[in-house]
Amino acid sequence: MNEQEQLMDNLLNVDLEIIDAVRALHQGNWDSGTLKQQVGDLLKIRDDMVDKLMSFNDHEHQCDCGHDHHS
């Protein structure tokens, strides 16, 4: 598994953790500061992973030939 595939797999796992934490919050009437903090932390981790994944896509389109390869 290459680094991008591993990152996408990790992203899916974080998404599932976020869903589980939000589901637990919902069942507890949104009354857990610990779970709220956990969701916040997981969202930060997820955002960082998405940024890293997007940077892979940017690098794929970059070369030194001077042409725009984004099309």
Backbone as a printed PyTorch tensor [residue, N CA C, xyz], in Angstrom:
tensor([[[  0.8620,  -1.1750,   0.0000],
         [  0.0000,   0.0000,   0.0000],
         [  0.9040,   1.2320,   0.0000]],

        [[  0.6630,   2.1300,  -0.9700],
         [  1.4870,   3.3340,  -1.0060],
         [  1.0000,   4.3540,   0.0280]],

        [[  1.7290,   5.4440,   0.1480],
         [  1.4390,   6.4240,   1.1950],
         [  0.0540,   7.0610,   1.0200]],

        [[ -0.3390,   7.3180,  -0.2270],
         [ -1.6630,   7.9080,  -0.4610],
         [ -2.7750,   6.9360,  -0.0630]],

        [[ -2.6160,   5.6780,  -0.4140],
         [ -3.6270,   4.6840,  -0.0550],
         [ -3.7180,   4.5280,   1.4600]],

        [[ -2.5810,   4.5400,   2.1230],
         [ -2.5610,   4.4490,   3.5780],
         [ -3.2540,   5.6560,   4.2000]],

        [[ -3.0010,   6.8370,   3.6420],
         [ -3.6270,   8.0560,   4.1360],
         [ -5.1480,   8.0050,   3.9470]],

        [[ -5.5990,   7.5340,   2.8000],
         [ -7.0430,   7.4120,   2.5580],
         [ -7.6710,   6.3950,   3.5100]],

        [[ -6.9670,   5.3000,   3.7740],
         [ -7.4540,   4.3030,   4.7210],
         [ -7.5560,   4.8990,   6.1230]],

        [[ -6.5290,   5.6540,   6.5210],
         [ -6.5480,   6.3160,   7.8240],
         [ -7.6690,   7.3420,   7.9040]],

        [[ -7.9130,   8.0400,   6.8100],
         [ -8.9830,   9.0340,   6.7550],
         [-10.3450,   8.3690,   6.9690]],

        [[-10.5490,   7.2390,   6.3350],
         [-11.8010,   6.4950,   6.5270],
         [-11.9570,   6.0780,   7.9850]],

        [[-10.8780,   5.6010,   8.5980],
         [-10.9460,   5.1950,  10.0010],
         [-11.2750,   6.3660,  10.9180]],

        [[-10.6910,   7.5360,  10.6540],
         [-10.9980,   8.7250,  11.4580],
         [-12.4570,   9.1250,  11.2580]],

        [[-12.9370,   9.0630,  10.0150],
         [-14.3480,   9.3790,   9.7620],
         [-15.2640,   8.4610,  10.5740]],

        [[-14.9370,   7.1740,  10.6130],
         [-15.7530,   6.2260,  11.3860],
         [-15.6920,   6.5350,  12.8810]],

        [[-14.5260,   6.9450,  13.3770],
         [-14.4080,   7.3330,  14.7880],
         [-15.2490,   8.5680,  15.0820]],

        [[-15.2390,   9.5360,  14.1550],
         [-16.0490,  10.7430,  14.3240],
         [-17.5260,  10.3700,  14.3870]],

        [[-17.9520,   9.5060,  13.4900],
         [-19.3560,   9.0780,  13.4680],
         [-19.7240,   8.3990,  14.7830]],

        [[-18.8630,   7.5150,  15.2750],
         [-19.1390,   6.8310,  16.5390],
         [-19.2350,   7.8190,  17.6960]],

        [[-18.3320,   8.7960,  17.7470],
         [-18.3490,   9.7730,  18.8340],
         [-19.5890,  10.6570,  18.7580]],

        [[-19.9630,  11.0790,  17.5470],
         [-21.1650,  11.9110,  17.3950],
         [-22.4040,  11.1040,  17.7540]],

        [[-22.4260,   9.8400,  17.3700],
         [-23.5630,   8.9800,  17.7190],
         [-23.6770,   8.8460,  19.2430]],

        [[-22.5580,   8.6640,  19.9270],
         [-22.5670,   8.5700,  21.3940],
         [-23.0300,   9.8850,  22.0160]],

        [[-22.5770,  11.0050,  21.4560],
         [-23.0370,  12.3130,  21.9410],
         [-24.5360,  12.4580,  21.7700]],

        [[-25.0270,  12.0680,  20.6220],
         [-26.4580,  12.1680,  20.3330],
         [-27.2660,  11.3180,  21.3250]],

        [[-26.7990,  10.1170,  21.5900],
         [-27.5030,   9.2390,  22.5250],
         [-27.4520,   9.7840,  23.9480]],

        [[-26.4100,  10.5430,  24.2490],
         [-26.2690,  11.1250,  25.5840],
         [-26.7920,  12.5360,  25.6760]],

        [[-27.6560,  12.9190,  24.7360],
         [-28.2530,  14.2590,  24.7260],
         [-27.2110,  15.3670,  24.6270]],

        [[-26.1170,  15.1000,  23.9090],
         [-25.0710,  16.0920,  23.6320],
         [-24.4660,  16.6470,  24.9140]],

        [[-24.3740,  15.7940,  25.9410],
         [-24.0110,  16.2800,  27.2670],
         [-22.6560,  15.7510,  27.7610]],

        [[-21.7080,  15.5060,  26.8490],
         [-20.4020,  15.0170,  27.2860],
         [-19.3000,  15.9220,  26.7540]],

        [[-18.6930,  16.6750,  27.6730],
         [-17.5880,  17.5400,  27.2820],
         [-16.4120,  16.7510,  26.7370]],

        [[-16.1860,  15.5500,  27.2840],
         [-15.0850,  14.7000,  26.8240],
         [-15.3090,  14.2760,  25.3810]],

        [[-16.5250,  13.8350,  25.0670],
         [-16.8270,  13.4250,  23.6930],
         [-16.7850,  14.6090,  22.7360]],

        [[-17.2420,  15.7610,  23.1830],
         [-17.1690,  16.9590,  22.3410],
         [-15.7250,  17.2890,  22.0150]],

        [[-14.8440,  17.1820,  23.0150],
         [-13.4210,  17.4350,  22.7910],
         [-12.8360,  16.3910,  21.8470]],

        [[-13.2590,  15.1400,  22.0130],
         [-12.7740,  14.0690,  21.1400],
         [-13.1600,  14.3350,  19.6910]],

        [[-14.3960,  14.7670,  19.4660],
         [-14.8400,  15.0890,  18.1110],
         [-14.0040,  16.2310,  17.5460]],

        [[-13.7650,  17.2590,  18.3430],
         [-12.9370,  18.3750,  17.9010],
         [-11.5370,  17.9300,  17.5220]],

        [[-10.9450,  17.0850,  18.3570],
         [ -9.5960,  16.5760,  18.0780],
         [ -9.5860,  15.7380,  16.8000]],

        [[-10.5820,  14.8750,  16.6480],
         [-10.6600,  14.0210,  15.4550],
         [-10.8590,  14.8510,  14.1940]],

        [[-11.6620,  15.9020,  14.2900],
         [-11.8680,  16.7610,  13.1220],
         [-10.5720,  17.4640,  12.7270]],

        [[ -9.7870,  17.8790,  13.7090],
         [ -8.4870,  18.4990,  13.4240],
         [ -7.5590,  17.4950,  12.7310]],

        [[ -7.5030,  16.2790,  13.2580],
         [ -6.6870,  15.2230,  12.6450],
         [ -7.1530,  14.9720,  11.2150]],

        [[ -8.4750,  14.9170,  11.0240],
         [ -9.0290,  14.6660,   9.6900],
         [ -8.6580,  15.7900,   8.7270]],

        [[ -8.7750,  17.0360,   9.1830],
         [ -8.4250,  18.1740,   8.3290],
         [ -6.9570,  18.1220,   7.9170]],

        [[ -6.0930,  17.7570,   8.8650],
         [ -4.6660,  17.6390,   8.5550],
         [ -4.4100,  16.5450,   7.5140]],

        [[ -5.1170,  15.4240,   7.6560],
         [ -4.9620,  14.3290,   6.6920],
         [ -5.4460,  14.7310,   5.3050]],

        [[ -6.5720,  15.4320,   5.2550],
         [ -7.1000,  15.8830,   3.9600],
         [ -6.1220,  16.8420,   3.3040]],

        [[ -5.5580,  17.7660,   4.0900],
         [ -4.5620,  18.6930,   3.5500],
         [ -3.3690,  17.9380,   2.9770]],

        [[ -2.9080,  16.9260,   3.7070],
         [ -1.7670,  16.1450,   3.2350],
         [ -2.1190,  15.3810,   1.9660]],

        [[ -3.3220,  14.8170,   1.9250],
         [ -3.7680,  14.0850,   0.7400],
         [ -3.8650,  15.0190,  -0.4600]],

        [[ -4.3760,  16.2180,  -0.2500],
         [ -4.4750,  17.1850,  -1.3410],
         [ -3.0920,  17.6170,  -1.8160]],

        [[ -2.1320,  17.6540,  -0.9200],
         [ -0.7820,  18.0330,  -1.3300],
         [ -0.1750,  16.9700,  -2.2420]],

        [[ -0.5600,  15.7150,  -2.0540],
         [ -0.1140,  14.6630,  -2.9710],
         [ -0.6450,  14.9420,  -4.3720]],

        [[ -1.9110,  15.3220,  -4.4480],
         [ -2.5200,  15.6050,  -5.7460],
         [ -1.8460,  16.7890,  -6.4200]],

        [[ -1.4840,  17.8040,  -5.6390],
         [ -0.7870,  18.9620,  -6.2030],
         [  0.5570,  18.5560,  -6.7760]],

        [[  1.2710,  17.6940,  -6.0760],
         [  2.6000,  17.2650,  -6.5330],
         [  2.5160,  16.4380,  -7.8110]],

        [[  1.4160,  15.7050,  -7.9960],
         [  1.2690,  14.8940,  -9.2000],
         [  1.1720,  15.7570, -10.4400]],

        [[  0.6580,  16.9630, -10.2950],
         [  0.4520,  17.8440, -11.4380],
         [  1.6240,  18.7990, -11.6550]],

        [[  2.6100,  18.7270, -10.8020],
         [  3.7230,  19.6640, -10.9080],
         [  4.8990,  19.0250, -11.6310]],

        [[  5.3960,  19.7360, -12.5590],
         [  6.6550,  19.3590, -13.1850],
         [  7.3500,  20.6550, -13.5620]],

        [[  8.5110,  20.5810, -14.0910],
         [  9.2680,  21.7960, -14.3760],
         [  9.1980,  22.2050, -15.8390]],

        [[  8.1670,  21.7090, -16.5660],
         [  8.1240,  22.0100, -18.0080],
         [  7.4730,  23.3440, -18.2890]],

        [[  6.7730,  23.9350, -17.2950],
         [  6.1570,  25.2350, -17.5050],
         [  4.7300,  25.1710, -18.0170]],

        [[  4.1910,  23.9890, -18.2670],
         [  2.8090,  23.8530, -18.7350],
         [  1.8800,  23.5970, -17.5700]],

        [[  0.6130,  24.0010, -17.7290],
         [ -0.4080,  23.7650, -16.7110],
         [ -0.9980,  22.3860, -16.9480]],

        [[ -0.8150,  21.4670, -16.0140],
         [ -1.3080,  20.1040, -16.1570],
         [ -2.5720,  19.8680, -15.3440]],

        [[ -3.2230,  20.8970, -14.8600],
         [ -4.4170,  20.7540, -14.0280],
         [ -5.6660,  20.5040, -14.8490]],

        [[ -5.5970,  20.6630, -16.1270],
         [ -6.7850,  20.4980, -16.9810],
         [ -7.0820,  19.0520, -17.2310]]])
